[in-house]
């Protein structure tokens, strides 16, 4: 007689030792092995490898590309975004980081930096002291991608790639200077004969890190450098960035925007003000010049490019009040700007947040929009399968002072300040301000 006790793992020995029917000893052992194998394959996830490697749980996700602006969890595996969803179970991840009360965004992209650091005492930002090392100013400020704004030209890009790009943990991309010598400074910036569109374009086509071309600090009262710059862009199929020169009298912005540049080309230092041979975007009455809105509709990209001399509150605040907000926010990071009122990319973003932009607008102008401008659609968003570059921000509340580049500087007070709590680069935590990703040792 076979006896089974329900609710108990115990079976009568007689039921296992009978010689006939389906319950022979051999059959029972075979079925037990099958059950164990099925348990390993399909049983509780607590007994198997977790679905995700990293889970950022409880944060407020802002992902402008995908129209997300609400509390959600972000799961990462294999260096890619696995899913963004409400209330992903913590048991499904190997590592869980509690980010409640914080904002989770795509990794920040700084579109205008100078990171061709070197020790040439006779150079400027090309292999010189005025540039900075990328990793010193990236992850701790939530930045996962830096775009160098024209430090290298076609003559020395290989050195920049070997010396800086290859040895930086930060993702470094570049605008190539139309001047072959790059940002060596001085008379080199004025050498039209060294502005070779063909060589610049060929160099860009050989190096995927090059995302466009740049001109800066040309003093002449003519358009030939702009023509050569745009020609390089045409040949390589890339955008150009213009740091408008210092001609006296200034060359007209309307001609630059409406006749010389193409849709998708970038005007940096948009709030730089007048003087020094540059026409301001505001007229003498503090109104946006009539052609500027049309230029934006035409597709001209307006970039902040703060730097040590290119953000005046007297221009930025009224321009924003009149509707001219930046397409992209960037720092124009270099040695001098990092130690002046610019400070760092998050400080620039905080300024924009306090003078009229919403948090979502600030995030979009620092993530998805710069990615679009340089045609890197693999960056700047948290879509499933995207590279897992993620920034976790704390929006501090209080009283904070922000200073511009005017002389004497103008100070405005704000009630919010952005701080990078956590930075994830390619699925790996590379910055953790308060050790949130580590286990707490209880005394």
N, C-alpha and C positions, 0 to 999 in steps of 0.2 A: 504494500500500500504506500503511495507517494503522498507526503504531507508537506504543504507549503504554508509558512507563517507570514501573512501579509504585514508589511511595515517593518519587517525584520530581514537582515541580510542572511539569516540563518536558514539553511535547508536541511531536511532530514537526510542523513547519509544514505538511507535506502533509496532515495530518489536519484542519487548519483551513480549508484552501483548496479542498477538493473541492466540486464543484458539485452533487452528487447525494447522496441519502440524508439521514439525520437530522443529520449533522454539517456543515451548511453554515456559513459564516462568520457569517451572521445568527443561526442557531440557537445557535451556541456562545457568542456574545456575550450573547444573551438568557439562556442558562443560567448564565453567569458572574454576571450581574447578580442573578439569582434567588438564587444561592448566597450572594452578599454580603449581600443583604437578609435572608435567613434567619439568617445569622451574627449580624447586628445584633440581630434579634428574639429568637433562641433560643440564641445562643451562650453562651460562658463569661460568668458574672456579673462577672468581673473587667473585662470590656469594656463593661459597661452600668452604669446607675445602681444603687447598692446597694439591697437590699430595705428596710433599716432606717436611720433617721437616727442613732440612738444605741443603743449596746449596752453594758450594764453586765455585765461578764463575770467569772465566777469567784467571785461572792459567795455568802454563805449567806442565802437568802431566807426571811424570816418574814412570812407573809401570813395572819393568823388567819382572815379570812373564807373563804379558799379552802383552809384546812387545810394550808398549805405551811410546812414548817420543815426545809429541807435546801438543799444547794448547788445553785443554778440560775442561769441567765442571764436577764436582763430586757432585752427589745428594745422600743424606742420609735420611733414614727414619727407625724408629724402631730399631735403633742401628746397622743397616746394610747398606752396600753400595747398593743403589737402582739402580743407573746407572752411567756410565761415558760416556759422549757424547759431541758433539759439540753444543754449544749455546743452553743450556737448558733455556727456558723462566723463568725469575725471578718471574713472577706471579704464577708459579707453586710451589713455596716454601714458607713456613711460615717465614723462616729466611734466608737471603742471605748475604754472606760475599764476598766482593770484594777482590780477591787475584791476581789481575792483576800484572804482573811483578815479581811474586813469583813462586816457584816450589812446586807442590803438590805431595807428595809421600806416600807410605804406612807408617804406624807408625814404627819408628826405634826400632830395637831389639838389645840390648846390650848383647852379648853372654857370656861375662866374667866380672862379678861384684862380690863384696863382701858386702853383705847387711844384714848379721846376726848380727845386732848391739845389743850390750848389755853393761852391766856394771861390768862384771866379771874382776877384776884387774889382775887375774892370767891366763887369756886366751888371745888368739891372735885375730883371725878373727871369732872364734866361740863364739858368745854371748859376744864379747869383744869390746873394744874401737876402734880398727883398722877398723872395718866394719862401714858402714854408713847407714843411714836411706834411703830407696829407694825413697820415695816421694821428698826428698830434691834434688835429682839429676836426676829426670826423665823427667817430662812433660816440664819443662822450657828448656830442651835440646832436645825436640822432641821425647823423648823415651817413648814408651808405654808398652814395655815388657823388664824386666831385668831378666837375668839368673844368679843366684848366682853360683859361681864356686867353690863348695866344702867346704863351711864353716861348714856345718853340716854333721855328719856321721849318721849311723843308730841308734846310741845310743841317739842322741839328735835332730833328725829331727822333732819330734813332738813338741818340744819346739820352734824350728825355725818356724814351721807352725803356731803355736798359737801366738807367740810373734811378728813375722814379716809379714808373708804372709797374715794372716787374718786381720791385721791392716793396710795394705798398700793399697792405692788406685791404685797404679801401679800394673800391672800384674807381679807377681814374680814367676818364675820357678826356678828349681835348678838342678845342678849336685851334686850328693851325694858323699862325700869323702869316699874312700875305707877304710880309717882308721875310726873305729867305733866312736872314740872320736871327729872326725871332725878336723877342723883347730884350735886345741887348742895350737899348736906350740910346739917348743922345742923337747924334747925326744918323745913326742907322735907321731910325724910324722915318727919316725924311728921304731915304734913297729909293726913288721910284724905279730905278733900274734893277733893284733887287726884288721888286714886286712881280714875281713871275707866275702868272695864272696856271700855265701848263705844268710846271714843276710842282706847284702846290697841289694841283688836282691829282697828278700822278702819285704823289706821296700819300694823299688821302685814300686813293683807291687801293693802295697796298697795305694800309693799316686800318683795320676796323675800329680802332680806338678813336680815330679822328671823326668827329661828328659835324664839323663845319669849319668856317674860316673867320678870321678876326682882323680888324684894323684898329689901330689906336695911336693917338698922339702925333698925328700928322698935322703940320702947321701950315702947309701951303694952301693958297687960295685957288684951288682947282679941284676937279672931280676925277682926275685920272686914277688915283688910288682906289676910289670907290668902284670905278669901272673895272679895274683889274681884280678887285676883290670879288665882285659879282660874277665876273667871267670864270674865276676859279670855282665858284659855287655852281655855275651852269655846267661846267665840264664834269664835275664830280657828282652832281645831283644832290648837293648839300646846302644848308642854310648858311647865311653869313651873320656875324655880329659886328655892329658898328659902335665904337667909342668915338663919337664925333670929335673932329679935330679942334684946333685952336686958331683958325684963320681970323685975320683982322682986316675988314669986318667979317663977322661970322657968315659962313655959307648958310643958305636958307634951309630950314628943316622941311618946309613944304616940298621943295624940290627933291630932297632926300627921300621922303616918305612916298610921294606920289609919282615920282619919275625914275628914281635910281634903284630903290630896293624892290624886291619881289615879295609877294605874299609868303609868309613864313620866315622872312628875315627879321633880325632882332635889333632893336634899338635899346642899348643898355644905358644906365645912368639916367633913367627917365625923369627923376626928380632932382637932377643935378643943378638946376637953376641956370641963370645966365652968367655972363662974365667969362673971362678966359677964352674968348673966341667961340663960345657955344651959345646958341640961341635957346632960350627956355621954352618949355611947352606952354607956359602961361604968358599972356601979354602984359603990357605995362599996367593994366587995370586988374590983374589977378584972375583973368578969365582964360580958360583953355582956348588956345588958338583954334580958329574955325575949322582948319583942315585936319586937326588931330583925331576927332571922332571918325571922320571918313577914312583916315589912314588905318585906324583900328579895324573898321569894317572891311577894309581892303585886305587885311590879314597881317599887318605889321605887328610884330610881337614887342610888347613894352616890358622891359626888364628893369628891376630895381637897381642892381649893381651898386650897393651902398658905398663900399670902399671908405677911404679916408677923406673924400671930398665930394661926394655925389648924392647925398640925401639931405635936402633942406626942408625942414618942416613948413617953412613959408611957401613952399611949392607943393609938397606932398599932401598936406592937409586940405587946402582948398581944391586941389585937383581931385582928390578922393571924394570930397563933398559934392563936386560937380560930376561925379560918375566915372572918372578916369582912374580905375584901379589897375594894378599891374597884372599883366598876363602871367609873369613869373617873378618870384622873389629870389634874389641871390645876394651873396655877401660881398663880392669883390674882395675876397680874403687875400691878404698879404701881410708881411711883417708889420708894416706901419698901421694898417687898418685894424689888425687884431689887438693892437695896444692903444687904440683910440676909441672913439664913440661907437664904431661898428661892433667891436668885440668878437662876435661869432654869429653864425647863421641863426641860431635860436633867438638871439637878441634882436636881430633884424625882423624876424617873424613876429616877435613880441611887439615891436614898434608898430608894425602894420596892423596887428590885432587891436592895439590901443588907439589908433588914429582913424579907424573907420571900417576896417574889414572884419567880416565874421570869421570865426574859427574855421569853419568849413572852407571859406574862400582862401584863407591863409594856407591851409593844408593842401588844397588843390593847386595853388600857385607854387607850392614847394615840392610837389610829388608828381601828379599826373600831367600837369601842363608842361613842365620842363621835359618830361619823358616824351611827350608828343612833339615838342619843338625840335628835339634832336632825333626823332624817329626811332626811339627805343621803346617800342610798345611792350617789351618784355619787362619793363620797370614801371614803378610808380602806381601800382595797384595791387589788390589782394585777391585777384581772381583765382579760381581753382586751377592749379597747375603752374601758376606764376612763380617766379623766383621769390623765395621767402625772405625778402628784405622788409623788416617791420620795425617801426619806431613806436615806443610806448611813452607818451608824454604826460607830464603832470602840469596842470594849469594852476599855478600858484595864485592865491588871492591875497591882496594887500595893497600897499602903496609903493610904487616903483617909479624911479626917475629914468627918463630916456633923453639922450642928448643927440643933437644933430651935428652937422659938419660946418655950420655957419661960424663966422668970426665976428664977435664972440659967439660961442655956441648957444643955441636955444634949447631949453629944457622943457619937456612936457611930463606931466605925471600920469601914470596909468594904474589900473587896479588889477592887471593880470600879467603874468610872466610865465613863459614856457620853459620847462626843464625836462631833459631827457632822463627818464627813469630806467628805461631798458632799450637796448638796440639789438636787433637780430639781423645778421648778415648771412644770406644763403642758408638759413635754417639754424645757424649757430648763434648763441648768445655771446655777443662781443663787448657789451657794456651793461653793467648792472649796478646802478648808483647805490642802492640800499640793500643789495644782496637778496633780492626777492626770489631768485631762482635757486637759493640754497636752503638746505634743511636747517631748522632752528634747533640749537642745542639748549635744552632746558636744564637749568641748574637744580 
